[in-house]
């Protein structure tokens, strides 16, 4: 494994103190570590195709079409994991995975399948990063997630890429009746381009929440968001994004909530702080309803750090630069949803270290 890189920065920790159900670690396209420590099935997608050929054939590319740059995925078996949580199993600890681009200029393509069966609950944390010497590369990750009836999944992702890297994750989720899906996403380092637009399809009384925090630095370009398709009666969801845009970065924050049935509710909000005259933020919310019995709403706010907040901290003996850093940190620290105490502590420690290393950028 990548020896000089501290993978704890993206939430991947193999120390004895980190309790976990399993681990999956990839460098470029090589699986360097695969461990299963509990009842949850953790294996490579290739192994899953051999053990469960009909299941994998039925689910793979059932939520995402293999078009354009994804056409190559259909022809071969990309590196990726298969995680299945059996019906009724309640995971006490997370499965952790990590993808590292180890070689300069490498094009990493991965395909993941996650299945959480009826009545089960699970937590997965995925960290994505690059070798300490790597600046440029490509990462395309396809992830298809299936949350069963009355099941729940919390999926947390931490990105730490290089300033010349291009990232295009493709994620889609199917949540069955009464199921719950939570996505926590955090990115804090400079990157050339990230384009991500996960979609969740919700059945009757299902819920999905997408929560993201992005600190855009340098010439980073982020075009991110999420889509909630409320297909069943009583389906609910929310999309919450927080953005800090510095230097010459540009961030587009998109959101779509589409209601197709009655008694559905959805809310989205985007809050952004601009800390540079050269940065740009666009908030693009979209609400669509095909039924009158719905409650859909959105909020968006873009601006600078409030001067009174800076002055208040300075009155307490904090320098202006330190005050701005504290405000940015507090603003970006996400509202982590549905995590075990152990996983929440691990993620918050990861975010603390990432922000400390990144600095305020001001």
N, C-alpha and C positions, 0 to 999 in steps of 0.2 A: 504494500500500500504506500501511498504518497507520504514519505517519512517526514519531510520538512514542513508539511502543511498541518496546521492545527485544525482538524476537522470539527472540533467542538464549536468552532465559530459558525458552522452551519447546522448545528444540532446533532451531529453524529459523534457518539461517545462510546467507546468500547471499554471504558474503565469499569472495574467491578462494582463501583457505586451506582452506575447507571443501570437500573432495572429495566429489562426489555423482554419482549416476546420473540424478537428475532432481529436480524440485521442483513442488509444487502448492500454490497459496496462494489462500484464499477469504476475502473480507470480506462478512459477512452472506450473501447468495446470489450475489455477483459473483466470478467467477474473475479475480483480479488478475494471476496469474502461472502459467504452465505451461511447464515446460522438460523436454526429454528429451535427456540427454547421453550415453547409452550404448545398449546393446542392448535394454534394458527398455522396454516400451511403457508410456507414461504419458499419459493423456488424460482428458477429462471423461467422465462416464458417458453424457451425451447424445451425444457424438461416438462412443463405443463402440456405442451403440444403432444408429447409422447405419452404422457400418463392420461390425459383427458382430451383426446383429439376432437371429439364431437363438441364438447363444451367450449373449448377454445375457438373452434371454427365458428360456432354459433355466436359467440360474444365479440370476437375480434372484428373491429370495424363495423360493429352494429350501431354505434353511436356517432362515429366519425367516419366520413367518407374518405377513402384513399385516393384523393384527387391531388393534382399538382405535385408539389414536392413530396407528398406522402405516397405517391404511386410506387416508389421504390420499396416502401415498407411491405407492400402486398406480395412482392416478388421474393423476399427473403424473410428470415426471422431475425429482426433486430434484437440487440441486447435489451433486456428489460426484465421486470419481475412479474410474478404471479402470486398474489396474496389472496387467500380465501379464509374467511372467518366462519366456522361452522355454525349452524343454527343454534341459537340460545347461548352461545359462548360470550361471556362478558370479560373483555380484556382488561386486566388491571394495569398493564404497562404497554407502552407503544412498540410497534415495529418501526425500526429506523432504517432509512436507506440513504445512500449518498452517491451522486454521480460527479466524477471529476474529469475534466478535460486536461489530460496530462501532457499532451504533445502540442506544440505550437502549430496553429493552423488546422487542427484536427476537426473533422466533421462528425460529431457524435449524434447518433440516431438511436432512440430507445422507444420501446413500446411496453407499457405497463397495463396489467389487468388487475382490478381490485374487486372482490366479491365479498359482501357482508350479508350473510344469509339471515333469514327471518328471525327476529328477536335478538340478534346478536348486537354487540357494541364494540367499537374498535377505535384505536388512535394510531395514526401513521404520521411520522415526521420525515420529510425528505429534504436533504440539503444538496444544493448544486453549486459547484465551485470549479476552480481551475488550479493547475499547478502554480507554484509561486513564481515561476519564470514565464508563464504563459500570458500573452496579451491578447492574441487573436485566435478565433475559432468559431465553430458553429455548433449549436445544441438544438436539436429538434426532438421534443419529447411528446409522445402520444400517450395519454392516460385515459382509460375508459373505466368508469366506476359504477358499480351496481349495488345499491343499498336496498335490502329486502324489506318486506313488510314489518313494521314496528322495529326496525333495526336502526342503528345510528353509527355514523362515522365522522370523526374529526380528522381532517387532513391538513397538516401544517407544512408549509414550504418556505425555506429560507434560501434566497439567491445571493451569491457573492461572486460576480463574474469579473472579467478583465475589460479594460476600456475599449478594446477593439473586437469584442465578442458580440455575436448576433444570436439571439435567443428567441425561438418561436415554439413555445409549448402549446399543445393542442389537448384540451381536457374537456370531457363530457361526462355527465352524471345522470343516472336514472335512479330516482327515489320512489320506491313503491309506497303503498298506502300506509300512513302513519309513521313513515320513516323520517329520519333527520340526517341532514348532511351539513357539516360546518367546514368552511375553507378559511384558513388563516395564511396570509401571504405577506412576506417581508423582504424588501430589497433595499440595500443601503450603499452599494458600491457603484462606481462609474462603469458604464457599459455602453457599447456602441448602439445597440438596438434591442429592445424587448417588445415583442408583439404577442399578447396573450388575451384571449377572450373565451374563458370557460363558459359552458352552458349546462344548466341543470333543468331536467324535465321532471316535474313533480306530479305525482298521482294524488288521489284523494287524501286530504288531511296531512299531506307531507309538508316538510319544512326544509328550506335550504338558506344558508347565510354565507355570504362572501365578505370577508373582512381583509383589507389590504393596507399596508403602509409602505410608501415608496419615498426614498430620499434620492433625488436625481442630482447628479453632480457632473462637472465637466461638460462635455458635449453629449451626454446621455440622451437617448430618445426612448421614451416609453409610450406605447399605445396599448393600454390595458383596460380591463373592465370585466364585466360578467353579464350573463343573460339568464333570467329566470323565466321558464315557461310553465305557467300554472295551469296544468291540464285537467286536474281533478277538482271536484267540489271541496271547498275548505282548504285548499293548498295555500301556503304562506311562504313569504321569503323576504330577505332584505340584502341590500348591497351597500356596504359602507367602505369608503376609501379615504385615506389621508395621504396628502402629497406635500413634500417640501421640494421646491424647485430652485436650484442654485446655479451659479456660473452661467454657461450658455445652453443649459438643458431645455428640453421640451417634453412635456407630459400631456398626453391625451387620455382622459379618464372617461370611459364609456359605461353606459349601463342600460339594460333593457329589461323591463318587466312586462310580460305578455300574459294577460288573463284570458283563458279560454273557457272557464266554467264559473259558476256562481259561488258566493260566499268566500271568495278569494281575497287575499290581502297582500300587498307588497309595498315596500318602501326602499328608497335609495337615497344616499347622501354622499356628496363629495366635498371635502374641505381641503383647501390648498393654501399653503403659505409660500410666497415668492420672496426669496432672499437675495435676488440679483436683478439688476435692470436688464440683463441680457437673456433671462429665462422666459419661458412661455408655458402657460397652462390652459388647456381647453377642457371644459366639462361638458359632456354630451349625454344627457339623460333622455330616455325614450320610454314612454308608457303607452301600451296598446291594450285595448280591451275588446273582446268579442261578446261580452255579457254585461248587463246593466248592474247586477248585484256584485259589485267589486269595490274595493278601497285601495287605490293606488296613489302614491305620492312620491315627490322627490324634493330634495333640498340641495343647493350648491352654494358654496361660498369660497371666493378667491380673494386674497389680499396679502398684506404684509404683516409682520409681527407688530402687535399693538405697542405703541410707545409707552403707554402707562404700565404695561407688564415689565418692560425693560427697566423703567425708572423705579418701579417697586423693588425689584431685585437689587438694583444698584444702591437703593437706600439701605439695604441690608448688608452692604459691604461687598457686593459682588461686582466684578468688572463688567463693562458693557459686553465684551466678547463672551465672557462666561455666562452672562445672563441670557444672551441669545442662544447659546448652546443648550442651556437648561430648558429653555422654552421649546426649542426644536425637539429635544429628547422627549419631553413630556407630551408634546403633540404627536410624535410618531409612535410612541410606545402603544402598541395595539391593544384593543379590547379582546383579549384572547378568550375564545368561546369554547366551552364544553371540554376543557382539558382536565386531566387528573392533576392533583397538586404537584406531583413529581415532574410531569411533562411541562406544566406551566412554568415551574422554576427553571427547568432546563432551557426552555425557549427564551424566557426573559433574560437569563444569563447570556445566551447567545446574542440577543439584541443589544444588551448592555456593552458587550465586548465589541460588537460591530460598530456601534455608534462611537465608542471611545476611540477605536482605531481610525474611523473615518474623520473624526473631528467635526467641527461645526461647518467647515467650508466657507466661513465668513471672515 
